[in-house]
């Protein structure tokens, strides 16, 4: 399975995490896993809400969670934001 190393910035924590995400898994699954991991790592300062979204950090554009990282053109070094 191909994976990409991406940076995920969490504004509410003012922290970034480097994570591997699978290239062919839908981002809806990736987003859920990232959100639960960040909740645990932050000791509850970040909490998952129904309106939690994953977007491109530089443009602020929301990512289509029905597509995979590969379909969205993500690659190693992509910078995302979880809000």
C-alpha positions as CSV (number, residue, x, y, z in Angstrom):
1,X,0.0,0.0,0.0
2,X,1.4,3.4,-1.0
3,X,1.4,6.1,1.7
4,X,2.1,9.8,1.7
5,X,3.9,11.7,4.5
6,X,1.8,14.8,5.1
7,X,1.8,17.6,7.6
8,X,-1.5,18.1,9.4
9,X,-1.9,21.5,11.2
10,X,-4.4,21.9,14.0
11,X,-5.2,25.6,14.5
12,X,-6.9,25.2,17.9
13,X,-3.7,23.6,19.3
14,X,-1.3,25.7,17.2
15,X,0.6,22.4,16.5
16,X,1.4,20.3,13.4
17,X,1.8,16.6,13.2
18,X,3.6,14.6,10.4
19,X,1.5,11.6,9.5
20,X,1.4,8.9,6.9
21,X,-1.9,8.6,5.1
22,X,-2.8,5.8,2.6
23,X,-2.9,6.9,-1.0
24,X,-6.0,5.0,-2.0
25,X,-8.3,5.2,1.1
26,X,-11.1,7.7,1.0
27,X,-10.4,10.9,3.0
28,X,-13.6,10.4,5.0
29,X,-11.9,7.5,6.7
30,X,-8.5,9.3,7.0
31,X,-10.2,12.3,8.5
32,X,-12.0,10.2,11.1
33,X,-8.7,8.5,12.1
34,X,-6.8,11.8,12.2
35,X,-9.5,13.5,14.3
36,X,-9.6,10.7,16.9
37,X,-5.8,10.5,17.1
38,X,-5.4,14.2,17.6
39,X,-8.1,14.1,20.3
40,X,-6.1,11.5,22.1
41,X,-2.7,13.3,21.6
42,X,-4.1,16.6,22.8
43,X,-5.6,15.2,26.0
44,X,-9.0,16.3,24.8
45,X,-8.2,19.9,23.8
46,X,-9.2,19.0,20.3
47,X,-12.6,17.3,20.1
48,X,-14.3,15.8,17.1
49,X,-17.5,17.6,16.1
50,X,-19.9,17.0,13.2
51,X,-18.5,20.0,11.4
52,X,-14.8,18.9,11.6
53,X,-13.2,19.2,8.2
54,X,-9.9,18.6,6.5
55,X,-8.6,21.2,4.1
56,X,-5.5,22.4,2.2
57,X,-3.4,24.5,4.5
58,X,-2.2,27.0,1.9
59,X,-5.4,27.7,0.1
60,X,-8.0,26.8,2.8
61,X,-9.9,24.8,0.2
62,X,-12.0,22.0,1.7
63,X,-10.9,18.5,0.5
64,X,-13.5,16.2,-1.0
65,X,-13.7,13.4,1.6
66,X,-15.3,11.1,-1.0
67,X,-12.0,10.9,-2.9
68,X,-8.6,9.4,-2.0
69,X,-5.4,11.3,-1.5
70,X,-4.2,10.0,-4.8
71,X,-7.3,11.3,-6.6
72,X,-6.9,14.7,-5.0
73,X,-3.3,15.0,-6.1
74,X,-1.9,14.9,-2.6
75,X,1.7,13.8,-2.3
76,X,4.6,13.6,0.2
77,X,5.0,17.0,1.9
78,X,1.4,18.1,1.3
79,X,0.2,20.4,4.1
80,X,-3.3,19.9,5.4
81,X,-5.3,21.5,8.2
82,X,-7.9,19.8,10.5
83,X,-10.5,22.3,11.8
